[in-house]
Amino acid sequence: MEELLNKFMQKEIFEEELNICKKQSKKNGGKCHWGECDKCGAVPLLYKLHQGKVYESEEEIKELKKDLGI
């Protein structure tokens, strides 16, 4: 399974990108260079690229971001 996931996005890159989102959100009060975090699709996209899982519903995405502290 790990081999398959690495074809999408390596774990280190995935975690690094999520950390960038977290840092920017905290630093800029819920905003980064692309806009407001609650309207951003970067986090679900990162999960799609790393895990192959698609988060589509607004509730799923809110819960995902909440768990990350974004």
C-alpha positions as CSV (number, residue, x, y, z in Angstrom):
1,M,0.0,0.0,0.0
2,E,2.8,2.4,0.9
3,E,4.3,1.8,-2.6
4,L,1.0,2.8,-4.2
5,L,0.7,6.0,-2.0
6,N,4.2,7.1,-2.9
7,K,3.2,7.1,-6.6
8,F,0.8,10.0,-5.7
9,M,2.7,12.1,-3.2
10,Q,5.5,11.1,-0.8
11,K,4.6,11.3,2.9
12,E,7.3,13.8,3.6
13,I,6.1,16.2,0.9
14,F,2.5,15.7,2.1
15,E,3.3,16.6,5.7
16,E,5.5,19.5,4.6
17,E,2.7,21.0,2.5
18,L,0.2,20.5,5.4
19,N,2.5,22.3,7.7
20,I,2.8,25.2,5.4
21,C,-1.0,25.5,5.4
22,K,-1.1,25.3,9.2
23,K,1.7,27.9,9.7
24,Q,0.1,30.4,7.2
25,S,-3.3,30.0,8.7
26,K,-2.0,30.7,12.2
27,K,0.3,33.5,11.1
28,N,-2.4,35.3,9.1
29,G,-5.5,34.7,11.1
30,G,-7.1,32.0,8.9
31,K,-5.8,33.3,5.6
32,C,-2.8,32.4,3.4
33,H,-1.6,33.6,0.0
34,W,-4.5,32.1,-1.8
35,G,-7.4,33.4,0.3
36,E,-9.4,32.3,3.3
37,C,-8.7,28.8,4.7
38,D,-12.4,28.0,5.1
39,K,-12.8,28.4,1.3
40,C,-9.6,26.8,0.3
41,G,-9.3,23.4,-1.4
42,A,-5.6,22.8,-0.8
43,V,-6.0,20.5,2.2
44,P,-8.5,18.1,0.5
45,L,-6.4,18.2,-2.6
46,L,-3.3,17.2,-0.6
47,Y,-5.2,14.3,0.9
48,K,-6.4,13.2,-2.6
49,L,-2.8,13.3,-3.9
50,H,-1.3,11.5,-1.0
51,Q,-4.0,9.0,0.1
52,G,-6.1,8.8,-3.0
53,K,-9.1,9.7,-0.8
54,V,-11.5,12.3,-2.0
55,Y,-13.2,14.6,0.5
56,E,-16.2,16.2,-1.2
57,S,-18.8,17.2,1.3
58,E,-18.5,20.4,3.2
59,E,-18.8,18.6,6.5
60,E,-16.0,16.2,5.7
61,I,-13.7,19.0,4.7
62,K,-14.6,21.1,7.8
63,E,-13.9,18.1,10.0
64,L,-10.6,17.4,8.2
65,K,-9.4,21.0,8.7
66,K,-10.6,21.1,12.3
67,D,-8.6,18.0,13.0
68,L,-5.5,19.7,11.5
69,G,-6.1,22.9,13.5
70,I,-6.8,25.0,10.4
